[in-house]
């Protein structure tokens, strides 16, 4: 049977108990799936009978009752793009981009939200809530609308990318902007969910979100013909995604679908990098950043809830963690768009910026098979892209003027 388990003291909780922190030690929980059931699913070839790659292709690996109707928008099945041109520029022979911006609301959050909202409905919840810097709110609002339940999102004060905010608003969520940072907004939603048990919390602290996001690891293995990459590079904010992907790889390994595991490599912005600092100093704890700052708003988080899971994933996989500057992020964003035709938001480009830095520093072997995860579409934050590009050139409505602007002789 599947169950919930504290990552620290290993206290077990029923799979259907609504609990966000361990009642004994206060740490966060993770789902332990029924591996025997998963093995039977693999042997029966059930998941292969699902024609297309998608999150629910792996239903046998998800802690959802077989009779429960899924709340889905067709998430997952995103492209794994062999990036030959960018690889040539960087001197890499085997570079791939897993573009999560191809999900229904334009980010990887949809993987977790389809499972999280499905579980909320299974538990009888009529009201869901989250704190968000943008993508989580956009995704939760869409899936709550799909499920026909009430949705509230708390966003921090300061700059929020309009591409994300507009999604939360148009899907009908109640949007509250807190005069504080993300970490303060998260504390409020945690307290609300504890105080009002009718409200179901769906931040990444909810382990059912992680169960959906782990499908990203499954898909990469399938897309590489049941092999894992040598290294996976992913942006890190609240740190749920890197640990979720590692969980996916590990479960495929444990049921015998792959024979090796990748090095997990987490990238944070310099102004928001408590996990990288802890990793590099070999510390057993992070030091939260009171005022995190970066152009990559999706990873602008100073006190990531899932930091312990992230560091565990990096250490267990013999991976690494690195920081990148805002300038490096923006250069990587433009490079990916102009060389590979993949337009991602700044936080997504952190994985590319980290790749460039690690290659430059000799950390990455140029023959490694590398998968960079880009987590959200560029239209999530169009203002940033516009600011760093040349303005349109206004010309007269004459052929000669257009030719002159193009440097073409008439």
C-alpha positions in Angstrom: 0.0 0.0 0.0 1.1 3.6 -0.7 1.5 5.9 2.3 3.0 9.2 3.4 6.3 9.3 5.3 8.3 12.0 7.1 11.6 12.5 5.4 13.3 13.0 8.8 11.9 10.6 11.4 10.1 8.3 8.9 6.8 8.4 10.8 4.1 7.0 8.5 0.7 8.5 7.7 -2.3 7.1 5.9 -2.3 8.0 2.2 -5.7 9.8 2.7 -4.8 11.8 5.8 -4.6 15.5 5.2 -1.3 16.4 6.9 1.3 18.9 5.6 4.1 18.4 8.2 5.1 15.5 10.4 3.2 15.7 13.7 6.3 14.3 15.6 9.2 16.3 14.2 7.7 19.0 12.0 9.5 18.0 8.8 7.9 17.6 5.4 6.5 14.4 4.0 6.9 12.3 0.8 4.8 9.6 -0.8 6.0 6.1 -0.7 4.3 4.3 -3.6 3.4 0.6 -3.6 6.4 -0.6 -5.6 5.0 -4.2 -5.9 1.9 -2.7 -7.6 4.2 -0.6 -9.8 6.2 -3.6 -10.8 3.0 -5.5 -11.7 2.0 -2.4 -13.8 5.3 -2.6 -15.6 5.2 -6.3 -16.2 1.6 -6.1 -17.5 2.7 -3.3 -19.9 -0.3 -1.3 -18.8 1.3 2.1 -19.0 2.5 1.4 -22.5 -1.1 0.8 -23.6 -1.6 4.6 -23.1 -0.9 5.8 -26.6 0.7 9.2 -25.8 3.2 10.3 -23.3 1.4 12.1 -20.5 1.3 12.3 -16.7 -1.6 9.8 -16.5 0.2 7.3 -18.7 1.9 6.4 -15.4 -1.3 6.1 -13.3 0.0 2.9 -11.8 2.8 4.9 -10.2 0.4 7.5 -8.8 -1.2 7.4 -5.3 -4.7 7.9 -6.7 -7.6 5.4 -6.4 -8.4 3.5 -9.5 -12.0 4.7 -9.4 -11.2 8.4 -9.1 -11.8 10.6 -12.2 -8.7 12.6 -13.1 -8.7 16.4 -13.4 -6.7 16.8 -16.5 -5.9 19.3 -19.3 -3.7 16.9 -21.2 -0.5 17.7 -19.4 2.9 16.1 -19.9 4.3 14.6 -23.1 6.5 17.7 -23.6 9.2 17.6 -26.2 12.7 16.4 -25.6 14.6 18.4 -28.2 18.1 17.3 -29.4 19.9 20.7 -29.4 22.6 20.1 -31.9 23.3 23.7 -32.8 23.6 24.9 -29.2 25.6 21.8 -28.4 28.1 22.7 -31.2 28.4 26.3 -29.8 29.3 24.9 -26.4 31.4 22.0 -27.6 28.9 19.3 -26.4 28.0 16.2 -28.4 24.8 15.1 -26.7 22.7 18.0 -25.4 18.9 17.8 -25.0 16.3 20.3 -23.9 13.2 19.1 -22.1 10.8 22.0 -22.7 8.1 22.1 -20.0 6.7 25.3 -21.5 4.7 23.0 -23.8 2.4 22.1 -20.9 -1.3 23.4 -21.0 -0.7 26.5 -18.8 2.9 26.9 -20.0 5.0 25.4 -17.1 6.0 22.2 -15.4 3.6 23.0 -12.6 0.8 21.4 -14.5 2.3 18.0 -13.9 2.0 18.4 -10.1 -1.3 20.2 -10.3 -3.2 17.5 -12.2 -2.4 15.0 -9.5 -2.8 17.5 -6.6 -6.2 18.7 -7.7 -7.3 15.2 -8.5 -6.3 14.2 -5.0 -8.1 17.3 -3.6 -11.3 16.2 -5.3 -10.9 12.6 -4.2 -10.6 13.9 -0.6 -13.8 16.0 -1.0 -12.1 19.4 -1.0 -14.2 22.3 -2.4 -11.6 25.1 -1.9 -7.8 25.0 -2.9 -5.1 27.5 -2.1 -1.5 28.3 -2.8 1.2 31.0 -2.4 2.9 31.7 -5.7 5.4 33.9 -7.6 3.4 33.2 -10.7 3.4 29.7 -12.3 1.8 27.8 -9.4 -1.1 30.2 -9.2 -1.6 30.1 -13.0 -1.7 26.3 -12.9 -3.8 25.9 -9.8 -6.4 28.3 -11.1 -6.7 26.4 -14.3 -7.1 23.0 -12.7 -9.5 24.3 -10.0 -11.6 25.7 -12.8 -11.5 22.4 -14.6 -12.6 20.6 -11.4 -15.3 23.2 -10.6 -13.9 24.1 -7.2 -13.0 27.4 -5.5 -9.4 28.7 -5.8 -7.5 31.3 -3.8 -3.9 32.4 -4.5 -1.6 34.7 -2.5 1.1 36.4 -4.4 3.9 38.5 -3.0 4.2 42.3 -3.5 6.7 43.5 -6.1 7.0 42.5 -9.7 4.9 39.6 -10.8 5.1 38.7 -14.5 1.8 39.7 -16.1 1.7 36.5 -18.3 1.3 34.5 -15.1 -0.9 36.8 -13.2 -3.4 37.1 -16.1 -3.8 33.3 -16.2 -4.7 33.2 -12.5 -7.2 36.0 -12.9 -8.9 34.8 -16.1 -9.4 31.3 -14.7 -11.4 32.9 -11.8 -9.1 32.6 -8.9 -9.4 35.0 -5.9 -6.0 36.7 -6.1 -4.6 38.4 -2.9 -1.4 40.4 -3.1 0.4 40.3 0.2 2.6 43.2 1.2 5.6 40.9 1.8 7.7 38.3 0.0 6.9 34.8 -1.2 8.0 33.2 2.1 5.6 35.4 4.1 2.8 34.6 1.6 3.5 30.8 2.0 3.3 31.1 5.8 -0.1 32.6 5.6 -1.5 29.9 3.3 0.0 27.2 5.5 -1.7 28.8 8.6 -5.0 29.1 6.7 -4.9 25.4 5.7 -4.2 24.3 9.2 -6.8 26.6 10.7 -9.6 26.0 8.2 -9.5 22.3 7.3 -12.0 22.9 4.4 -9.1 24.6 2.5 -6.7 22.2 0.8 -3.1 23.5 0.4 -1.5 22.8 -3.0 2.0 24.3 -2.8 4.9 22.0 -3.5 5.0 21.1 0.2 2.0 18.9 -0.7 3.6 15.6 -1.6 0.9 14.8 -4.1 2.2 17.6 -6.3 5.6 16.0 -6.3 4.0 12.7 -7.5 2.8 14.4 -10.6 6.1 16.2 -11.2 8.1 13.0 -11.0 6.6 12.0 -14.3 9.1 14.3 -16.0 11.8 11.9 -15.0 9.7 8.9 -16.4 9.2 10.7 -19.7 12.8 11.6 -20.2 13.8 7.9 -19.8 11.2 6.8 -22.3 12.2 9.5 -24.8 15.8 8.2 -24.5 14.7 4.7 -25.2 14.6 3.5 -21.6 17.9 5.1 -20.6 18.7 7.9 -18.2 20.9 10.9 -19.2 24.3 11.2 -17.6 23.3 14.6 -16.1 20.1 16.5 -15.6 20.2 20.3 -15.1 17.2 22.1 -13.6 16.5 25.6 -12.1 15.8 25.5 -8.4 13.4 27.8 -6.5 11.3 26.2 -3.9 13.1 23.0 -4.7 10.2 20.6 -5.3 11.0 20.0 -8.9 14.6 18.7 -8.6 13.6 16.3 -5.9 10.5 15.2 -7.8 12.5 14.4 -11.0 15.0 12.5 -8.9 12.1 10.5 -7.4 10.9 9.7 -10.9 14.3 8.4 -12.0 14.8 6.5 -8.8 11.4 4.7 -9.1 12.1 3.7 -12.7 15.4 2.4 -11.6 13.9 0.5 -8.7 11.4 -1.3 -10.9 14.1 -2.2 -13.4 13.1 0.1 -16.3 16.5 1.8 -16.4 20.0 0.6 -15.3 21.7 3.8 -14.2 20.8 7.2 -12.6 21.8 10.7 -13.7 23.7 13.4 -11.8 21.2 15.9 -10.6 22.4 19.5 -11.0 20.5 22.4 -9.5 20.9 26.0 -10.6 19.9 29.1 -8.5 20.2 32.8 -9.2 23.0 34.5 -7.2 20.5 36.7 -5.4 18.4 33.7 -4.3 20.7 30.8 -3.7 20.4 29.4 -0.1 20.6 25.8 -1.4 23.7 26.3 -3.5 25.4 28.0 -0.5 24.5 25.1 1.8 25.7 22.5 -0.7 29.0 24.2 -1.3 29.7 24.7 2.4 28.7 21.1 3.2 26.2 22.5 5.6 23.3 20.4 7.0 21.0 23.4 7.0 20.3 26.4 4.7 20.4 30.0 5.8 17.3 31.7 4.4 17.7 34.9 2.4 15.4 37.6 3.8 15.1 39.6 0.6 15.8 37.4 -2.4 16.2 39.2 -5.7 16.6 38.1 -9.3 15.1 38.8 -12.7 14.1 35.1 -12.7 11.0 35.7 -10.6 9.9 32.0 -10.7 13.0 31.1 -8.6 13.1 34.2 -6.4 12.6 32.3 -3.2 14.7 32.8 -0.1 13.5 30.0 2.2 12.7 27.0 -0.1 10.4 24.5 1.7 11.9 21.5 0.0 15.5 22.4 0.5 16.4 19.2 2.3 14.9 17.0 -0.4 16.8 19.0 -3.0 20.2 18.6 -1.3 19.5 14.9 -0.7 18.8 14.5 -4.5 22.0 16.2 -5.4 24.1 14.3 -2.9 22.5 10.9 -3.6 23.1 11.3 -7.3 26.6 12.6 -7.0 25.5 15.8 -8.7 26.3 19.4 -8.0 24.8 22.9 -7.6 25.8 26.2 -9.0 24.7 29.9 -9.1 24.3 32.2 -12.1 24.0 35.9 -12.4 21.0 37.7 -13.8 23.1 38.8 -16.8 24.1 35.2 -17.4 20.5 34.1 -17.3 19.4 36.8 -19.8 22.2 35.9 -22.2 21.3 32.2 -22.0 17.6 33.1 -22.6 18.4 34.9 -25.8 20.9 32.3 -26.9 18.4 29.5 -26.6 15.8 31.4 -28.5 18.1 32.5 -31.3 20.0 29.3 -31.7 17.4 26.6 -31.0 14.1 28.5 -31.5 13.0 27.7 -27.9 11.6 30.7 -26.1 11.6 30.3 -22.3 11.1 32.6 -19.3 14.2 33.8 -17.4 14.0 31.2 -14.6 13.9 28.4 -17.2 17.1 29.9 -18.8 18.9 29.4 -15.5 19.5 25.8 -16.5 21.1 26.9 -19.7 23.2 29.6 -18.0 24.3 26.9 -15.4 25.2 24.6 -18.3 27.4 27.2 -19.9 29.1 28.0 -16.6 29.8 24.4 -15.7 31.2 23.7 -19.2 33.4 26.8 -18.9 34.6 25.7 -15.5 35.4 22.1 -16.7 32.8 20.5 -14.4 30.9 18.9 -17.3 32.5 16.3 -19.6 31.8 17.3 -23.1 30.7 13.8 -24.1 28.1 13.6 -21.3 24.5 13.1 -22.4 22.9 16.2 -20.8 19.3 17.1 -20.4 18.5 20.7 -19.4 15.0 21.3 -18.1 13.4 24.6 -19.2 10.5 25.0 -16.8 8.2 27.7 -18.3 7.3 29.4 -21.6 8.8 32.8 -22.5 5.4 34.4 -22.9 5.0 34.0 -19.1 7.2 37.1 -18.8 7.3 39.0 -22.2 8.3 42.3 -20.7 11.8 41.0 -19.8 12.3 39.7 -23.3 11.2 42.9 -24.9 13.5 45.0 -22.7 16.7 43.1 -23.8 15.9 43.1 -27.6 16.3 45.7 -30.2 13.2 47.8 -30.8 11.3 47.5 -34.1 12.7 49.7 -36.8 10.1 52.1 -38.1 10.4 52.7 -41.9 8.4 54.5 -44.6 5.9 52.4 -46.6 8.3 52.3 -49.5 10.3 49.4 -51.0 13.5 51.5 -51.0 13.2 52.3 -47.3 12.7 48.6 -46.5 15.7 47.7 -48.7 17.9 50.3 -47.0 16.9 49.1 -43.5 17.8 45.5 -44.6 21.1 46.6 -46.2 19.9 45.4 -49.6 20.9 47.3 -52.8 17.9 48.1 -54.9 
